[in-house]
Amino acid sequence: MPTQTEIELQAAAFRRLQKHLMEDRIDVQNIDMMNLAGFCRNCLSRWYQEAAGEKGIEMSKDEARELFYGMTMDEWKTNHQTEASPAKQEAFKTAFAENVGKG
């Protein structure tokens, strides 16, 4: 079982990853992350939601996304999301099925 210090370090690393994705690299699109790495900001917010559920905390997908993004998905899309090419959209179907579809 992790020590309290290890848990605190893991939490700090997560917060830094979140800051990196939400402030430092807003230019990187979720679809590109998903296609290349098999996860994206939405996955991170879903994992946040799942962790809350494991602790008995009810949290909707939209609530988790707003907590992770620091704004609503509509705001994020309006401010930062660009149109994905048909090739990226097709690659996303595969990446999603291989990574998110696994559960």
C-alpha positions as CSV (number, residue, x, y, z in Angstrom):
1,M,0.0,0.0,0.0
2,P,1.4,3.4,-0.9
3,T,2.6,5.7,1.9
4,Q,1.0,9.1,2.4
5,T,4.1,10.7,0.9
6,E,3.8,8.6,-2.2
7,I,0.1,9.5,-2.5
8,E,0.9,13.2,-2.2
9,L,3.7,12.9,-4.9
10,Q,1.3,11.1,-7.2
11,A,-1.4,13.8,-6.6
12,A,1.2,16.5,-7.3
13,A,2.3,14.8,-10.6
14,F,-1.4,14.5,-11.6
15,R,-1.9,18.2,-10.9
16,R,1.2,19.1,-13.0
17,L,-0.1,17.0,-15.9
18,Q,-3.4,18.7,-15.6
19,K,-1.8,22.1,-15.6
20,H,0.4,21.1,-18.6
21,L,-2.6,20.0,-20.6
22,M,-5.0,22.8,-19.6
23,E,-2.6,25.8,-19.6
24,D,0.8,25.0,-21.2
25,R,-0.4,22.9,-24.2
26,I,-4.0,23.9,-25.0
27,D,-2.9,23.7,-28.6
28,V,-2.7,19.9,-28.4
29,Q,-6.1,18.5,-29.5
30,N,-7.8,15.7,-27.6
31,I,-8.2,13.7,-30.8
32,D,-4.4,13.9,-31.5
33,M,-3.7,12.7,-27.9
34,M,-6.1,9.9,-28.3
35,N,-4.8,8.8,-31.6
36,L,-1.1,8.9,-30.5
37,A,-1.3,7.9,-26.8
38,G,-4.6,6.2,-26.3
39,F,-5.9,8.7,-23.8
40,C,-6.9,12.4,-23.7
41,R,-8.2,15.0,-21.3
42,N,-11.7,13.4,-21.4
43,C,-10.1,10.1,-20.3
44,L,-8.4,11.8,-17.4
45,S,-11.7,13.4,-16.4
46,R,-13.4,10.0,-16.7
47,W,-10.7,8.4,-14.5
48,Y,-11.3,11.2,-12.0
49,Q,-15.0,10.3,-12.1
50,E,-14.3,6.6,-11.6
51,A,-12.0,7.3,-8.7
52,A,-14.8,9.4,-7.1
53,G,-17.2,6.5,-7.6
54,E,-14.8,4.1,-5.9
55,K,-15.0,6.4,-2.9
56,G,-18.8,6.5,-3.0
57,I,-18.9,10.0,-4.4
58,E,-21.5,10.4,-7.1
59,M,-20.2,12.5,-10.0
60,S,-21.6,12.9,-13.5
61,K,-19.4,12.9,-16.6
62,D,-20.1,16.6,-17.1
63,E,-19.2,17.4,-13.4
64,A,-15.9,15.5,-13.8
65,R,-15.1,17.2,-17.0
66,E,-15.8,20.6,-15.5
67,L,-13.6,19.8,-12.5
68,F,-10.7,18.6,-14.8
69,Y,-11.1,21.3,-17.5
70,G,-11.9,24.2,-15.1
71,M,-14.7,25.0,-17.4
72,T,-17.6,23.4,-19.2
73,M,-16.9,21.2,-22.3
74,D,-18.8,23.7,-24.4
75,E,-16.5,26.5,-23.2
76,W,-13.4,24.3,-23.9
77,K,-14.6,23.4,-27.4
78,T,-15.5,27.1,-28.2
79,N,-12.1,28.3,-27.0
80,H,-9.7,25.6,-27.9
81,Q,-11.0,22.8,-30.1
82,T,-10.4,22.8,-33.8
83,E,-12.0,20.8,-36.6
84,A,-10.5,17.4,-37.1
85,S,-9.7,16.0,-40.5
86,P,-11.6,13.0,-41.8
87,A,-8.4,10.9,-41.4
88,K,-8.0,11.9,-37.8
89,Q,-11.7,11.1,-37.1
90,E,-11.2,7.7,-38.7
91,A,-8.1,7.0,-36.6
92,F,-10.0,8.1,-33.5
93,K,-12.6,5.4,-34.0
94,T,-9.8,2.8,-33.8
95,A,-8.0,4.4,-30.9
96,F,-11.3,4.8,-29.0
97,A,-12.3,1.2,-29.6
98,E,-8.8,-0.1,-28.6
99,N,-8.5,2.0,-25.4
100,V,-11.8,3.3,-24.1
101,G,-13.8,0.4,-25.4
102,K,-11.8,-2.0,-23.3
103,G,-13.3,-0.4,-20.2
